Amino acid sequence: MSATPASPSTSGRREFPFHDRDFRRVCELIRQHAGIALGPAKRDMVYGRLSRRLRALRVDSFQAYLDRIEQAGDDELQAFVNALTTNLTAFFREPHHFERLREELLSRARADGPRPLPLWSCAASTGEEPYSMAIAACEAFGSLAPPVRILATDIDTQVLATAAQGIYTMERVAGLEPALLRRYFLRGAGAQAGRCRVRPELRALVDFRPLNLLAPRYEAGRDVVALFCRNVMIYFDKPTQREILARLVTHLADDGLLYTGHSENYLHAADLIRPCGRTLYRRADGAPA
């Protein structure tokens, strides 16, 4: 059986050769290690992001770079995943979720007493989502030390490092109400002008950890009352979505809520989760607990 020749147009006048077989290898590697399904329309994005790694490593072709990943793995594999992970986030994105979170926390605090309520942001990116959850909790209880603990995970170690610092440009927080900005952020001065940092009390509520949703099990605790899994499932195919959901629901409290993205549809997982509001779900009857 003869190999399919690479299309001459795939390498064009680019700095590095990037053939059809290279793109197929990239797609298979990112699917295996991160579950992300890349279509042909992502080819230029892949070239642009991975070219930076080739320059940094002084590698002269995608073939050599991909050989290196498959043979050495570990550090460069993580850099490869980081490069191809899309991180689009904002403070209080889809604000109705945070209004519902405040309501749920107050009702649960009255029922469960003083024990900390576990929350989880499973695609935390650069931290805007888990810090928004922390602010919602502080607002609900009128305290910088609300009875919650927030786990924030992501496959991308670079964005987690950014999130853990809790430093943002003023443009990133421009959409926040001025009162929230004053209560929960410290404005930079001098060399830090134009930036702000989340208050240390807010940072103390969040535990940032790397986690791959393709892992066979998650070290995320049980009885999670609010599990934010938003705008990440769109990068997986339907079978992978089901596998992830089957693992996620085992971490939910009996009446815990799964918060999802507005563009995500789970009709194929009705045996695992049931809708209970606008982009909100609970574990379905009979689903694994």
Backbone torsions as a table, in degrees:
resi	resn	phi	psi	omega
1	MET	NA	126.3	-177.9
2	SER	-86.5	149.5	178.7
3	ALA	-75.0	149.0	176.6
4	THR	-74.2	124.0	-178.7
5	PRO	-65.9	146.2	177.8
6	ALA	-71.8	143.6	177.4
7	SER	-72.9	130.4	-179.6
8	PRO	-57.9	-30.1	-175.5
9	SER	-72.5	-14.9	-176.3
10	THR	-72.0	-27.8	178.9
11	SER	-94.9	-32.4	175.2
12	GLY	48.9	-135.6	179.0
13	ARG	-106.8	26.7	-178.5
14	ARG	-70.6	162.3	-179.6
15	GLU	-63.7	-37.7	-179.3
16	PHE	-121.4	141.8	173.1
17	PRO	-59.9	135.1	179.7
18	PHE	-142.9	90.7	-173.7
19	HIS	-90.9	170.7	177.5
20	ASP	-54.8	-42.9	-177.8
21	ARG	-65.0	-32.0	177.4
22	ASP	-66.9	-45.3	179.6
23	PHE	-62.7	-41.3	177.9
24	ARG	-61.4	-40.1	178.8
25	ARG	-65.1	-43.1	177.2
26	VAL	-58.5	-46.8	-178.8
27	CYS	-60.3	-41.7	-178.8
28	GLU	-69.8	-41.2	-179.9
29	LEU	-64.2	-44.6	-178.3
30	ILE	-71.7	-30.7	175.8
31	ARG	-67.5	-43.1	-178.7
32	GLN	-65.0	-41.5	-170.1
33	HIS	-97.9	-19.8	-179.3
34	ALA	-132.3	-6.3	178.8
35	GLY	77.1	3.9	-175.6
36	ILE	-80.2	129.6	178.5
37	ALA	-99.5	113.2	-178.9
38	LEU	-100.4	129.1	175.8
39	GLY	-95.2	171.2	-178.9
40	PRO	-55.5	-29.4	-178.0
41	ALA	-66.8	-15.1	-178.6
42	LYS	-91.3	4.9	-174.2
43	ARG	-60.0	-47.1	-179.5
44	ASP	-66.3	-37.5	177.0
45	MET	-61.1	-44.4	179.4
46	VAL	-60.3	-46.8	-179.5
47	TYR	-60.3	-47.3	-176.8
48	GLY	-61.4	-43.2	-176.2
49	ARG	-75.3	-40.5	-177.4
50	LEU	-79.2	-22.0	177.1
51	SER	-58.4	-33.7	178.8
52	ARG	-63.0	-36.1	179.0
53	ARG	-69.9	-39.2	178.6
54	LEU	-62.1	-42.1	179.0
55	ARG	-65.3	-43.8	-177.6
56	ALA	-62.4	-35.6	-177.7
57	LEU	-92.7	-5.0	-177.0
58	ARG	57.3	45.2	175.6
59	VAL	-100.3	140.6	-170.9
60	ASP	-100.4	1.1	178.6
61	SER	-156.0	154.8	176.0
62	PHE	-65.3	-34.2	179.1
63	GLN	-60.1	-46.3	179.5
64	ALA	-65.4	-38.6	179.8
65	TYR	-64.4	-46.3	-178.5
66	LEU	-68.9	-34.6	173.5
67	ASP	-59.6	-42.7	-179.0
68	ARG	-60.9	-44.5	179.9
69	ILE	-61.4	-46.6	-176.1
70	GLU	-68.4	-28.9	-177.8
71	GLN	-89.3	-38.8	-175.1
72	ALA	-97.6	-41.2	178.0
73	GLY	64.7	-151.0	176.1
74	ASP	48.2	-108.3	-169.9
75	ASP	-59.1	-47.0	-177.8
76	GLU	-73.5	-30.5	174.5
77	LEU	-61.4	-41.5	178.0
78	GLN	-65.2	-40.0	177.4
79	ALA	-63.8	-37.7	177.2
80	PHE	-61.3	-48.1	179.4
81	VAL	-63.8	-44.1	178.7
82	ASN	-57.6	-41.3	-176.6
83	ALA	-65.6	-33.2	-174.2
84	LEU	-98.3	1.3	178.7
85	THR	-86.0	129.6	178.9
86	THR	-89.8	128.0	-177.3
87	ASN	-123.7	89.3	178.6
88	LEU	-112.7	116.0	-175.4
89	THR	-153.5	170.2	179.4
90	ALA	-163.4	158.5	174.7
91	PHE	-67.1	133.5	176.8
92	PHE	54.5	38.2	174.0
93	ARG	-65.1	133.3	-172.6
94	GLU	57.4	70.0	-169.9
95	PRO	-59.2	-24.9	179.7
96	HIS	-60.8	-26.6	178.1
97	HIS	-65.4	-37.8	-176.6
98	PHE	-78.8	-28.3	171.7
99	GLU	-64.8	-43.7	178.6
100	ARG	-66.3	-38.1	178.7
101	LEU	-60.5	-44.6	178.3
102	ARG	-58.3	-44.6	179.7
103	GLU	-62.2	-44.9	-178.1
104	GLU	-64.5	-41.2	-178.4
105	LEU	-63.6	-42.9	-179.9
106	LEU	-64.6	-43.4	-179.3
107	SER	-67.4	-36.7	-180.0
108	ARG	-72.8	-37.3	179.7
109	ALA	-61.0	-39.0	179.0
110	ARG	-66.8	-35.1	-176.8
111	ALA	-83.2	-37.7	-171.6
112	ASP	-96.9	-9.8	179.6
113	GLY	80.0	-154.9	-169.5
114	PRO	-81.0	-6.8	-175.4
115	ARG	-64.2	144.4	-178.9
116	PRO	-62.2	136.9	179.3
117	LEU	-91.6	122.2	-178.6
118	PRO	-80.1	129.9	175.3
119	LEU	-121.9	155.8	-178.2
120	TRP	-143.8	125.7	169.1
121	SER	-106.4	107.3	-169.9
122	CYS	-92.9	-1.5	172.0
123	ALA	-137.7	68.9	-165.0
124	ALA	-73.3	-20.8	179.9
125	SER	51.9	-132.3	-175.1
126	THR	-86.1	11.6	168.8
127	GLY	102.8	-9.3	-177.1
128	GLU	-59.5	-39.6	-178.9
129	GLU	-66.9	-54.4	179.9
130	PRO	-62.9	-33.4	176.7
131	TYR	-69.6	-33.5	174.0
132	SER	-64.0	-39.1	176.0
133	MET	-62.7	-41.7	179.5
134	ALA	-64.2	-42.3	178.3
135	ILE	-63.6	-42.4	178.3
136	ALA	-58.9	-40.6	178.9
137	ALA	-66.4	-43.8	178.8
138	CYS	-61.6	-41.4	179.1
139	GLU	-66.5	-39.0	-179.6
140	ALA	-62.0	-41.2	-175.3
141	PHE	-99.7	-3.9	-179.6
142	GLY	62.1	37.6	-175.0
143	SER	-151.9	148.8	173.2
144	LEU	-82.7	0.5	177.8
145	ALA	-130.1	62.3	-178.8
146	PRO	-71.0	159.0	-178.6
147	PRO	-79.6	64.7	177.5
148	VAL	-136.0	157.2	166.7
149	ARG	-133.2	131.5	-172.7
150	ILE	-114.8	119.7	172.1
151	LEU	-92.5	129.7	-180.0
152	ALA	-125.0	116.2	-175.5
153	THR	-125.1	157.2	175.8
154	ASP	-163.4	154.3	177.2
155	ILE	-77.4	-23.9	-174.9
156	ASP	-88.8	109.5	-176.7
157	THR	-70.8	-26.8	179.6
158	GLN	-68.2	-45.4	-179.6
159	VAL	-68.6	-31.1	176.9
160	LEU	-64.9	-38.6	177.5
161	ALA	-63.4	-39.9	175.9
162	THR	-63.3	-44.4	-179.2
163	ALA	-61.4	-42.4	-177.5
164	ALA	-63.4	-31.7	177.3
165	GLN	-68.3	-35.2	178.6
166	GLY	67.4	30.9	179.8
167	ILE	-110.7	130.5	-176.6
168	TYR	-136.3	151.4	172.6
169	THR	-70.8	157.3	179.4
170	MET	-63.6	-26.3	177.1
171	GLU	-63.8	-33.8	-178.1
172	ARG	-69.3	-25.7	-177.8
173	VAL	-108.0	9.8	-174.4
174	ALA	-62.3	-26.9	-177.8
175	GLY	-82.5	-6.2	-179.4
176	LEU	-76.3	149.5	174.1
177	GLU	-62.2	139.9	-179.1
178	PRO	-53.6	-36.9	-179.5
179	ALA	-64.8	-39.9	178.2
180	LEU	-67.2	-38.6	179.4
181	LEU	-62.3	-42.0	179.7
182	ARG	-67.7	-38.5	-174.4
183	ARG	-76.2	-32.7	-167.2
184	TYR	-119.4	1.5	-179.3
185	PHE	-133.8	148.4	175.6
186	LEU	-108.8	119.7	-176.2
187	ARG	-76.9	134.7	-179.4
188	GLY	-76.5	156.1	177.6
189	ALA	-134.7	164.3	178.8
190	GLY	62.3	-123.7	-179.5
191	ALA	-64.3	-20.6	-179.1
192	GLN	-99.0	10.6	177.5
193	ALA	-58.3	140.4	-177.5
194	GLY	88.2	1.9	177.9
195	ARG	-127.8	165.4	173.7
196	CYS	-145.3	160.3	-179.8
197	ARG	-125.6	141.0	175.5
198	VAL	-65.7	146.5	-179.7
199	ARG	-60.0	145.8	-179.4
200	PRO	-59.7	-29.9	177.7
201	GLU	-64.3	-36.5	178.7
202	LEU	-70.2	-44.3	179.4
203	ARG	-60.0	-34.7	-177.9
204	ALA	-68.2	-16.3	-179.6
205	LEU	-81.4	-13.5	-170.4
206	VAL	-116.3	133.1	176.2
207	ASP	-111.6	110.6	-178.8
208	PHE	-91.3	128.8	180.0
209	ARG	-144.2	144.3	173.6
210	PRO	-72.6	141.0	176.9
211	LEU	-156.1	133.7	176.6
212	ASN	-101.1	120.4	-178.3
213	LEU	-65.5	-10.9	174.7
214	LEU	-83.1	-9.5	-179.5
215	ALA	-59.4	146.2	-177.1
216	PRO	-67.1	-21.3	175.7
217	ARG	-150.6	156.2	-176.1
218	TYR	-116.0	133.2	173.2
219	GLU	-87.6	77.7	-173.3
220	ALA	-131.1	6.6	179.0
221	GLY	75.8	178.2	-178.2
222	ARG	-120.3	175.0	175.3
223	ASP	56.5	38.1	176.6
224	VAL	-69.3	125.7	-176.1
225	VAL	-88.5	-21.6	177.8
226	ALA	-144.0	113.6	-178.4
227	LEU	-115.8	108.8	179.2
228	PHE	-90.5	114.8	175.0
229	CYS	-131.9	81.5	-168.5
230	ARG	-118.8	132.9	172.3
231	ASN	59.1	31.7	173.4
232	VAL	-119.5	-33.3	-177.8
233	MET	-65.2	-21.3	-179.8
234	ILE	-63.7	-16.6	-179.5
235	TYR	-89.7	-3.7	-179.4
236	PHE	-109.7	153.4	173.1
237	ASP	-76.5	169.5	-174.0
238	LYS	-60.2	-44.6	178.1
239	PRO	-60.2	-39.9	178.5
240	THR	-66.7	-39.0	176.2
241	GLN	-57.3	-44.8	-179.5
242	ARG	-62.3	-43.3	-179.6
243	GLU	-61.2	-43.1	-179.5
244	ILE	-66.9	-46.2	179.7
245	LEU	-59.8	-39.1	179.9
246	ALA	-61.7	-31.5	176.8
247	ARG	-80.9	-41.3	-177.3
248	LEU	-60.7	-43.5	-173.4
249	VAL	-65.4	-21.9	178.4
250	THR	-69.6	-15.4	179.9
251	HIS	-94.1	-10.7	-178.6
252	LEU	-75.7	143.8	167.7
253	ALA	-63.2	162.7	-176.9
254	ASP	-52.9	-38.7	177.8
255	ASP	-117.2	26.3	177.3
256	GLY	-69.9	159.1	-177.0
257	LEU	-110.2	137.9	171.1
258	LEU	-101.8	120.7	-179.7
259	TYR	-99.6	124.1	-175.0
260	THR	-122.2	168.8	179.7
261	GLY	-77.5	154.9	-175.6
262	HIS	-68.6	-20.7	-178.2
263	SER	-97.0	6.2	-177.0
264	GLU	-99.9	139.3	-177.1
265	ASN	-127.0	131.6	-175.2
266	TYR	-123.2	34.0	177.1
267	LEU	-60.6	-27.6	-179.1
268	HIS	-79.1	-2.0	-178.0
269	ALA	-126.6	33.9	-177.5
270	ALA	-64.5	-20.2	177.6
271	ASP	-80.8	-10.2	-178.9
272	LEU	-105.2	-41.7	-177.9
273	ILE	-136.7	150.3	178.5
274	ARG	-125.4	139.6	-178.7
275	PRO	-68.1	145.3	178.4
276	CYS	-145.0	26.2	179.9
277	GLY	155.5	-174.7	-177.5
278	ARG	-69.1	108.5	-177.1
279	THR	53.2	35.7	177.5
280	LEU	-124.1	142.6	-178.1
281	TYR	-139.3	155.3	167.4
282	ARG	-120.7	164.8	176.9
283	ARG	-63.8	134.3	-179.4
284	ALA	-73.1	152.4	174.3
285	ASP	-58.2	129.6	179.4
286	GLY	89.6	-8.2	177.1
287	ALA	-72.5	152.9	-179.1
288	PRO	-59.2	139.7	-179.9
289	ALA	-119.3	NA	NA
